[in-house]
């Protein structure tokens, strides 16, 4: 701890300053932020994260569990026409 009981906080997050951004891009960013219930800064972070970092891989089990429960088992049965007689 530093003198007087204060402790130093080290912020490991970087900062990014983007200059000369088109007004149309800024307006679109703000609209997306409002639509998603985030600040423009948070929306900017999310866009960067989504575009630059690989999507986490889901297991097959997680993928199957995420599927909606629709239809009945019979909906997925393979319907084949009756077999025809063949003379050999």
N, CA, C and O of each residue as an XYZ file, in Angstrom:
352
protein
N       0.829     -1.184      0.000
C       0.000      0.000      0.000
C       0.869      1.241      0.000
O       1.973      1.253      0.546
N       0.364      2.252     -0.605
C       1.082      3.525     -0.647
C       0.914      4.238      0.677
O       0.075      3.858      1.494
N       1.706      5.262      0.888
C       1.660      6.040      2.121
C       0.264      6.616      2.336
O      -0.371      7.075      1.386
N      -0.214      6.594      3.574
C      -1.529      7.142      3.904
C      -2.661      6.152      3.657
O      -3.827      6.543      3.708
N      -2.357      4.886      3.394
C      -3.391      3.877      3.246
C      -3.995      3.783      1.847
O      -4.868      2.946      1.619
N      -3.566      4.599      0.925
C      -4.123      4.535     -0.436
C      -3.382      3.466     -1.224
O      -2.183      3.262     -1.038
N      -4.101      2.794     -2.094
C      -3.433      1.803     -2.934
C      -3.554      2.220     -4.393
O      -4.530      2.857     -4.791
N      -2.579      1.864     -5.162
C      -2.572      2.225     -6.574
C      -3.400      1.205     -7.348
O      -3.308      0.003     -7.100
N      -4.195      1.686     -8.272
C      -4.982      0.814     -9.132
C      -4.380      0.882    -10.526
O      -4.239      1.959    -11.106
N      -4.033     -0.262    -11.043
C      -3.459     -0.324    -12.381
C      -4.537     -0.830    -13.319
O      -5.063     -1.930    -13.151
N      -4.856     -0.010    -14.308
C      -5.876     -0.368    -15.283
C      -5.196     -1.083    -16.439
O      -4.371     -0.496    -17.139
N      -5.541     -2.352    -16.640
C      -4.899     -3.121    -17.701
C      -5.622     -2.992    -19.042
O      -5.204     -3.600    -20.027
N      -6.691     -2.215    -19.092
C      -7.437     -2.020    -20.334
C      -6.827     -0.860    -21.115
O      -6.529      0.193    -20.553
N      -6.650     -1.064    -22.395
C      -6.105     -0.016    -23.247
C      -7.188      0.948    -23.687
O      -8.378      0.707    -23.485
N      -6.764      2.024    -24.281
C      -7.693      3.008    -24.821
C      -7.430      3.152    -26.303
O      -6.313      2.945    -26.776
N      -8.473      3.511    -27.028
C      -8.366      3.671    -28.459
C      -9.039      4.974    -28.842
O     -10.204      5.194    -28.511
N      -8.328      5.824    -29.525
C      -8.873      7.090    -30.000
C      -8.888      7.040    -31.518
O      -7.853      6.831    -32.150
N     -10.055      7.232    -32.098
C     -10.190      7.189    -33.553
C     -10.539      8.587    -34.028
O     -11.555      9.151    -33.623
N      -9.710      9.137    -34.873
C      -9.929     10.486    -35.391
C     -10.463     10.423    -36.804
O     -10.345      9.409    -37.493
N     -11.063     11.548    -37.226
C     -11.547     11.744    -38.597
C     -12.554     10.671    -39.003
O     -12.440     10.075    -40.074
N     -13.540     10.431    -38.139
C     -14.601      9.473    -38.431
C     -15.760     10.231    -39.058
O     -16.176     11.271    -38.547
N     -16.274      9.719    -40.147
C     -17.407     10.320    -40.853
C     -18.595     10.516    -39.915
O     -18.865      9.662    -39.070
N     -19.289     11.608    -40.053
C     -20.476     11.863    -39.229
C     -21.542     10.789    -39.438
O     -22.256     10.428    -38.501
N     -21.650     10.279    -40.668
C     -22.633      9.229    -40.949
C     -22.328      7.962    -40.146
O     -23.245      7.280    -39.687
N     -21.044      7.648    -39.978
C     -20.647      6.466    -39.205
C     -20.961      6.677    -37.732
O     -21.449      5.771    -37.058
N     -20.681      7.869    -37.239
C     -20.968      8.175    -35.836
C     -22.470      8.089    -35.571
O     -22.894      7.540    -34.554
N     -23.277      8.636    -36.491
C     -24.730      8.574    -36.337
C     -25.219      7.126    -36.350
O     -26.075      6.752    -35.550
N     -24.676      6.316    -37.256
C     -25.067      4.904    -37.328
C     -24.667      4.171    -36.051
O     -25.418      3.332    -35.555
N     -23.490      4.485    -35.521
C     -23.036      3.871    -34.267
C     -23.980      4.221    -33.128
O     -24.341      3.360    -32.325
N     -24.381      5.487    -33.058
C     -25.294      5.915    -31.993
C     -26.659      5.247    -32.129
O     -27.272      4.878    -31.127
N     -27.139      5.090    -33.373
C     -28.434      4.419    -33.573
C     -28.358      2.959    -33.126
O     -29.269      2.463    -32.463
N     -27.279      2.277    -33.486
C     -27.099      0.883    -33.065
C     -27.014      0.776    -31.544
O     -27.566     -0.146    -30.944
N     -26.319      1.728    -30.934
C     -26.174      1.723    -29.480
C     -27.537      1.851    -28.807
O     -27.835      1.128    -27.857
N     -28.356      2.766    -29.298
C     -29.696      2.948    -28.725
C     -30.521      1.682    -28.920
O     -31.209      1.230    -28.004
N     -30.446      1.114    -30.119
C     -31.209     -0.101    -30.435
C     -30.824     -1.251    -29.498
O     -31.671     -2.062    -29.124
N     -29.552     -1.314    -29.126
C     -29.059     -2.408    -28.283
C     -28.976     -2.045    -26.800
O     -28.499     -2.840    -25.990
N     -29.443     -0.840    -26.447
C     -29.452     -0.440    -25.040
C     -28.068     -0.227    -24.457
O     -27.839     -0.511    -23.281
N     -27.143      0.270    -25.268
C     -25.780      0.509    -24.802
C     -25.380      1.946    -25.097
O     -26.034      2.643    -25.872
N     -24.311      2.368    -24.474
C     -23.733      3.665    -24.821
C     -23.011      3.505    -26.154
O     -22.727      2.386    -26.581
N     -22.714      4.629    -26.813
C     -21.977      4.573    -28.076
C     -20.606      3.938    -27.854
O     -20.124      3.185    -28.701
N     -19.986      4.236    -26.734
C     -18.674      3.660    -26.427
C     -18.763      2.150    -26.247
O     -17.928      1.408    -26.763
N     -19.781      1.696    -25.510
C     -19.956      0.253    -25.309
C     -20.280     -0.437    -26.630
O     -19.819     -1.551    -26.879
N     -21.065      0.216    -27.470
C     -21.391     -0.357    -28.784
C     -20.131     -0.472    -29.637
O     -19.934     -1.468    -30.334
N     -19.286      0.542    -29.579
C     -18.021      0.533    -30.318
C     -17.149     -0.638    -29.850
O     -16.567     -1.349    -30.669
N     -17.063     -0.835    -28.527
C     -16.285     -1.961    -27.987
C     -16.843     -3.292    -28.480
O     -16.086     -4.186    -28.860
N     -18.176     -3.421    -28.473
C     -18.812     -4.670    -28.887
C     -18.552     -4.954    -30.365
O     -18.277     -6.094    -30.739
N     -18.638     -3.934    -31.198
C     -18.369     -4.108    -32.629
C     -16.923     -4.559    -32.842
O     -16.666     -5.477    -33.621
N     -15.992     -3.925    -32.160
C     -14.583     -4.312    -32.288
C     -14.360     -5.748    -31.809
O     -13.673     -6.529    -32.466
N     -14.946     -6.085    -30.659
C     -14.790     -7.442    -30.116
C     -15.356     -8.477    -31.085
O     -14.713     -9.485    -31.374
N     -16.569     -8.218    -31.584
C     -17.257     -9.162    -32.468
C     -16.497     -9.356    -33.791
O     -16.464    -10.459    -34.336
N     -15.898     -8.292    -34.294
C     -15.218     -8.371    -35.585
C     -13.790     -8.881    -35.493
O     -13.289     -9.479    -36.445
N     -13.135     -8.659    -34.383
C     -11.708     -8.955    -34.313
C     -11.335    -10.188    -33.504
O     -10.249    -10.739    -33.683
N     -12.215    -10.623    -32.622
C     -11.909    -11.801    -31.821
C     -12.701    -12.994    -32.331
O     -13.860    -12.851    -32.719
N     -12.091    -14.159    -32.333
C     -12.821    -15.332    -32.811
C     -13.995    -15.651    -31.893
O     -13.923    -15.484    -30.675
N     -15.062    -16.110    -32.504
C     -16.243    -16.492    -31.722
C     -15.903    -17.728    -30.901
O     -15.214    -18.628    -31.381
N     -16.382    -17.770    -29.675
C     -16.117    -18.963    -28.863
C     -16.785    -20.180    -29.504
O     -17.918    -20.097    -29.976
N     -16.085    -21.292    -29.517
C     -16.632    -22.504    -30.120
C     -17.553    -23.186    -29.134
O     -17.219    -23.367    -27.963
N     -18.726    -23.564    -29.632
C     -19.666    -24.297    -28.785
C     -19.531    -25.781    -29.061
O     -19.230    -26.203    -30.177
N     -19.758    -26.552    -28.031
C     -19.732    -28.001    -28.206
C     -20.986    -28.427    -28.967
O     -21.956    -27.674    -29.056
N     -20.956    -29.624    -29.506
C     -22.130    -30.141    -30.199
C     -23.313    -30.212    -29.240
O     -24.444    -29.906    -29.618
N     -23.051    -30.611    -28.011
C     -24.129    -30.696    -27.011
C     -24.759    -29.329    -26.798
O     -25.984    -29.219    -26.776
N     -23.950    -28.282    -26.641
C     -24.480    -26.933    -26.429
C     -25.267    -26.468    -27.641
O     -26.307    -25.823    -27.509
N     -24.764    -26.800    -28.820
C     -25.455    -26.428    -30.053
C     -26.824    -27.106    -30.132
O     -27.820    -26.463    -30.460
N     -26.869    -28.392    -29.833
C     -28.139    -29.125    -29.880
C     -29.114    -28.634    -28.811
O     -30.315    -28.533    -29.062
N     -28.602    -28.333    -27.634
C     -29.476    -27.845    -26.565
C     -30.036    -26.462    -26.870
O     -31.095    -26.098    -26.360
N     -29.337    -25.690    -27.694
C     -29.793    -24.345    -28.044
C     -30.888    -24.369    -29.110
O     -31.535    -23.351    -29.357
N     -31.096    -25.516    -29.737
C     -32.110    -25.605    -30.786
C     -33.504    -25.576    -30.159
O     -33.731    -26.198    -29.120
N     -34.440    -24.853    -30.789
C     -35.794    -24.799    -30.229
C     -36.502    -26.143    -30.398
O     -36.231    -26.898    -31.332
N     -37.403    -26.416    -29.479
C     -38.178    -27.659    -29.547
C     -39.416    -27.402    -30.388
O     -40.412    -26.864    -29.905
N     -39.339    -27.791    -31.645
C     -40.443    -27.583    -32.577
C     -40.807    -28.900    -33.237
O     -39.951    -29.757    -33.456
N     -42.064    -29.049    -33.546
C     -42.509    -30.217    -34.290
C     -42.598    -31.466    -33.434
O     -42.311    -31.458    -32.237
N     -43.003    -32.530    -34.088
C     -43.126    -33.845    -33.453
C     -42.122    -34.778    -34.114
O     -41.618    -34.479    -35.197
N     -41.830    -35.898    -33.478
C     -40.885    -36.845    -34.059
C     -41.332    -37.281    -35.448
O     -40.501    -37.453    -36.340
N     -42.635    -37.462    -35.641
C     -43.156    -37.890    -36.930
C     -42.882    -36.903    -38.047
O     -42.845    -37.291    -39.215
N     -42.688    -35.627    -37.711
C     -42.392    -34.617    -38.723
C     -41.062    -34.883    -39.421
O     -40.819    -34.403    -40.528
N     -40.212    -35.650    -38.761
C     -38.875    -35.870    -39.285
C     -38.676    -37.271    -39.855
O     -37.560    -37.640    -40.221
N     -39.752    -38.050    -39.931
C     -39.647    -39.387    -40.503
C     -39.448    -39.287    -42.001
O     -40.004    -38.415    -42.669
N     -38.639    -40.205    -42.508
C     -38.391    -40.253    -43.937
C     -39.544    -40.996    -44.585
O     -39.783    -42.163    -44.276
N     -40.255    -40.338    -45.473
C     -41.386    -40.965    -46.158
C     -40.903    -41.515    -47.491
O     -40.432    -40.774    -48.355
N     -41.028    -42.820    -47.639
C     -40.581    -43.473    -48.863
C     -41.797    -44.071    -49.573
O     -42.730    -44.557    -48.935
N     -41.766    -44.025    -50.875
C     -42.866    -44.661    -51.602
C     -42.787    -46.177    -51.427
O     -41.729    -46.729    -51.126
N     -43.918    -46.831    -51.619
C     -43.914    -48.294    -51.520
C     -42.947    -48.869    -52.528
O     -42.796    -48.345    -53.632
N     -42.301    -49.935    -52.148
C     -41.355    -50.591    -53.041
C     -42.120    -51.224    -54.201
O     -43.246    -51.692    -54.025
N     -41.520    -51.238    -55.366
C     -42.155    -51.867    -56.510
C     -41.509    -53.218    -56.767
O     -40.346    -53.447    -56.432
N     -42.271    -54.083    -57.353
C     -41.731    -55.414    -57.655
C     -40.803    -55.317    -58.851
O     -41.065    -54.611    -59.825
N     -39.718    -56.049    -58.740
C     -38.741    -56.085    -59.825
C     -38.546    -57.528    -60.235
O     -38.329    -58.396    -59.390
N     -38.624    -57.789    -61.539
C     -38.380    -59.137    -62.041
C     -36.903    -59.272    -62.389
O     -36.324    -58.437    -63.085
N     -36.331    -60.321    -61.895
C     -34.933    -60.602    -62.195
C     -34.806    -61.768    -63.135
O     -33.693    -62.149    -63.500
